[in-house]
Amino acid sequence: MTYQPPTALPRELLDDLAVQRALAQHDFGAVFRLARDRAGISYSRIAAECDIKPERVGTLARGQGRITTFDKIVMIADALRIPGRMVGLAPRPWEKDGPPAHPYDAEIGTSSVRRRTVLQAATSTGLAAALPALHRPGEPRRITLNYVQHLRERTARLRRLDEILGGGDTYRVYLGEYQDSKRILRTGSFTDDSRRHLQSLLAEQAQQAGWAAFDGGRRAEAASLYEESKVAAHEAGDADLLGNGFAFLAYQTADRRKAVEIATASCATITAATPAAVQALLHERMAWACAVAGQADCTERALDAARAALDGQQDGEPQPDWAAWVDRIELLIMSGRCWTELRRPLRAVPVLTKALDAYSDHNARDKALYLSWLANAYLTAGEVEEAAIVTDRALDLAAGVASVRPQQRLAPVLDQLRQHQDVNAVRDVLQKAGAA
């Protein structure tokens, strides 16, 4: 089977004189319009693949405005598989090297830098097409609960990519899923139950896309998606996802006092029916907001509440997939992060060390992030050499991961280490960071 990205323009369309003329003039609005009218490629899919807002695609297609930025022209050419010669570029890498190796196998989750590289190559050419087992089922005229469940299972499988890749790689894929579900809600025929379930899934997908946006440095897009997720969760009557929408907003809000207020609203959605993992997740985010705000007592209470939620979890109790990652190891890590923020290294170092010893390198981005807090805690305790050793490990794990957060977290740690360049381990890690 020949690999093709989802929005690759058909050969006959590229042979069309009108398309060739539009490409030569960099009139991508005309290309988008012709791609939709003649090849059936929707504006939402073009938007997702080319990293352009859907409304902007529609505006361009109506002949209003032009794309002149070189980087954007290159991105559109690669996303739509337009040969470089048609838009005044050198032959694109995929023209010279042929189709990439098929990245999907049954072992998605194997720890390997090489594997991350292969998957990153897939996302740049349209990851949804690279994963045949994840294709959406044929869309029926009437949207049933069974069809929504298929979409929910697909969303859960795509979520596993977050274990390997950063938001810079996954954002367009997740956003495309969200936009497709929005379209189905507008155009589909439903029962009351199937509509409500799809609205709930929409909230989940908005949060997934928002998290990828945040991880990739798109904070404004993330906040917008979280707000949209709250609306969808409210319409679906899904208190768990509504609470998680608040929690996401609290996590990225720069105003410390406001973050605590939002996290409090998140925890207010908890009821006796809230699954244990969701309760623990919301309390963890509350603990973090309190720690960043310097409120030690509030942090302790929230961590205790998260621990009690996990301790009370019954064997076999169903947990939503989007919260299934919350466990006792994650709680230890969050506890260590909070105590690091509160400058309590004697409490932070033991729990972070214990948790990270059990944390797989497979989760490279997250482990690199968590190691940055351990390095910070060592610096607070005056253990400079240990901080350097941990930072060195974090740099290795963060290499090649499309996430801005490890670099953001490690930058101030490296700044502090520069004050101790007389230590051999510090000189080594600073040299590595400089080379990176």
Residue pairs with C-beta under 8 A, 6 or more apart in sequence:
1 132
2 99
3 99
3 100
3 102
3 125
3 129
3 130
4 81
4 99
4 129
5 49
5 79
5 81
5 125
5 126
5 129
5 130
6 45
6 49
6 126
6 128
6 129
7 35
7 41
7 45
7 46
7 49
7 50
7 79
7 80
7 81
7 126
8 80
8 81
8 126
9 19
9 31
9 35
9 39
9 41
9 80
9 81
9 82
10 39
13 19
13 34
13 35
13 38
13 39
14 20
14 82
14 83
14 86
16 34
16 38
18 30
18 34
19 30
19 31
19 34
20 86
21 27
22 28
22 30
22 31
22 34
23 31
23 82
23 86
23 87
24 86
24 87
24 88
26 66
26 67
26 68
26 73
26 87
26 88
27 66
28 60
28 66
28 67
28 73
28 76
29 59
29 60
29 61
29 62
29 63
29 64
29 65
29 66
30 61
30 63
31 80
31 82
32 43
32 46
32 57
32 60
32 61
33 61
35 41
35 46
35 80
36 42
36 43
36 46
36 61
42 183
43 54
43 57
43 58
43 61
44 54
44 176
44 179
44 180
44 182
44 183
45 176
45 179
45 180
46 52
46 57
46 80
47 53
47 54
47 56
47 57
47 179
48 172
48 173
48 175
48 176
48 179
49 79
49 80
49 126
49 172
49 176
50 57
50 75
50 76
50 79
50 80
51 75
51 79
51 172
52 60
52 72
52 76
54 179
56 65
59 65
60 66
60 67
67 73
67 76
73 87
73 89
74 89
76 82
77 84
77 86
77 87
77 89
77 92
78 92
78 94
78 124
78 125
79 126
81 94
81 125
83 91
83 92
83 95
84 90
84 91
84 92
84 95
85 91
94 100
94 125
100 118
100 121
100 122
100 125
100 130
101 118
102 130
103 118
103 119
103 121
103 122
103 130
103 131
104 130
104 131
104 132
104 133
104 134
108 160
108 161
108 164
109 160
109 163
109 164
109 362
110 362
111 360
111 361
111 362
111 364
113 364
113 399
113 400
115 164
116 164
116 165
116 364
116 400
116 401
117 400
119 127
119 161
119 164
119 165
119 169
120 165
120 169
120 400
120 402
122 130
122 131
123 130
123 165
123 169
123 170
123 172
123 173
124 169
127 161
127 169
127 170
127 173
128 134
128 135
128 173
128 176
128 177
131 157
131 158
133 157
134 154
134 157
134 158
136 150
136 151
136 154
136 180
137 147
137 150
137 151
139 147
139 184
139 188
140 147
141 188
141 189
142 188
142 189
142 190
143 184
143 188
143 189
143 190
143 194
143 195
143 198
144 191
144 194
145 191
145 193
145 194
145 197
147 194
148 194
148 197
148 198
148 201
149 197
151 181
151 198
151 201
152 197
152 201
152 204
154 177
155 177
155 201
155 204
155 205
155 208
155 321
156 321
158 170
158 173
158 174
158 177
158 208
159 208
159 321
159 322
161 169
161 170
161 173
162 170
162 208
162 211
162 212
163 362
163 363
164 362
164 364
165 401
165 402
166 215
166 216
166 365
166 401
166 402
166 403
167 211
167 212
167 213
167 214
167 215
167 216
167 217
167 218
167 402
167 403
168 215
168 216
168 217
168 402
168 403
168 404
169 402
170 212
171 209
171 212
171 213
171 215
171 216
171 218
174 205
174 208
174 209
174 212
175 209
175 212
175 213
177 205
177 208
177 209
178 202
178 205
178 206
178 208
178 209
178 225
181 198
181 201
181 202
181 205
182 202
184 198
185 195
185 198
185 199
185 202
188 198
190 198
196 235
196 236
196 237
197 236
199 232
199 233
199 235
199 236
199 238
200 232
200 233
200 236
200 238
200 241
202 229
202 232
202 236
203 229
203 230
203 232
203 233
203 236
203 238
203 241
203 242
203 245
204 229
204 241
204 322
206 225
206 226
206 228
206 229
206 232
207 225
207 226
207 229
207 241
207 244
207 245
207 248
207 322
208 322
209 225
210 221
210 222
210 223
210 224
210 225
210 226
210 229
210 248
211 222
211 248
213 219
213 221
213 222
213 225
214 222
214 248
214 252
215 365
215 403
215 404
215 405
216 402
216 403
216 404
217 404
219 252
222 248
222 252
223 249
223 252
226 245
226 248
226 249
227 245
227 249
229 241
229 244
229 245
229 248
230 242
230 245
230 246
232 241
233 239
233 241
233 242
233 244
233 245
234 242
239 269
239 271
239 274
240 269
240 274
240 275
240 278
240 320
240 323
241 322
242 269
243 266
243 267
243 268
243 269
243 270
243 274
243 278
243 282
244 266
244 278
244 281
244 282
244 322
244 323
246 262
246 263
246 265
246 266
246 269
247 262
247 263
247 266
247 281
247 282
247 285
247 286
249 262
250 259
250 260
250 262
250 263
250 266
250 285
250 286
250 289
251 259
251 285
251 288
251 289
253 259
253 262
256 289
256 292
256 293
256 294
257 293
259 289
259 292
259 293
260 286
260 289
260 290
260 293
260 295
260 298
262 289
263 282
263 285
263 286
263 288
263 289
263 290
264 286
266 282
266 285
266 286
267 282
267 283
267 286
267 302
269 282
270 278
270 279
270 282
275 317
275 318
275 319
275 320
275 323
276 309
276 310
276 312
276 313
276 314
276 317
276 319
277 309
277 310
277 313
277 319
277 320
277 323
277 324
277 326
277 327
278 319
278 320
278 323
279 305
279 306
279 309
280 306
280 307
280 309
280 310
280 323
280 326
280 331
281 306
281 323
281 326
283 302
283 303
283 305
283 306
283 309
284 302
284 303
284 306
284 326
284 330
284 331
284 334
286 298
286 302
286 305
287 298
287 299
287 302
287 303
287 306
287 334
287 335
287 338
288 334
288 337
288 338
288 341
290 296
290 298
290 299
290 302
290 338
291 299
291 337
291 338
291 339
291 341
291 342
292 341
294 342
296 342
296 344
299 338
299 342
303 331
303 334
303 335
303 338
306 331
306 334
307 331
310 326
310 327
310 328
310 331
313 319
329 355
329 358
329 359
330 355
332 351
332 352
332 354
332 355
333 351
333 352
333 355
333 356
333 359
333 370
335 347
335 351
336 347
336 348
336 349
336 351
336 352
336 355
336 370
336 373
336 374
336 377
337 348
337 352
337 370
337 373
339 345
339 347
339 348
339 351
339 377
340 348
340 352
340 373
340 374
340 376
340 377
340 380
343 380
345 377
345 378
345 380
345 381
346 381
348 373
348 374
348 377
349 374
349 377
349 378
349 381
352 370
352 373
352 374
352 377
353 374
355 370
356 367
356 370
356 371
356 374
359 366
359 367
359 370
360 367
361 367
361 397
364 397
364 398
364 401
365 397
365 398
365 401
365 403
365 405
365 406
367 394
367 397
368 394
368 395
368 397
368 398
368 401
368 406
368 410
369 394
369 405
369 406
369 409
371 390
371 391
371 393
371 394
371 397
372 391
372 394
372 406
372 409
372 410
372 413
373 409
374 390
375 387
375 388
375 390
375 391
375 394
375 410
375 413
376 387
376 412
376 413
378 384
378 386
378 387
378 390
379 387
379 413
379 416
379 417
384 417
384 420
384 423
384 425
384 426
385 423
385 425
385 426
387 413
387 416
387 417
388 417
388 420
388 423
388 425
388 426
388 428
388 429
389 425
389 429
391 410
391 413
391 414
391 417
391 429
391 433
392 425
392 428
392 429
392 432
394 406
394 410
395 410
395 429
395 432
395 433
395 436
397 406
398 406
398 407
398 410
399 436
410 433
414 429
414 430
414 433
417 426
417 429
417 430
418 426
418 430
420 426
421 427
421 430
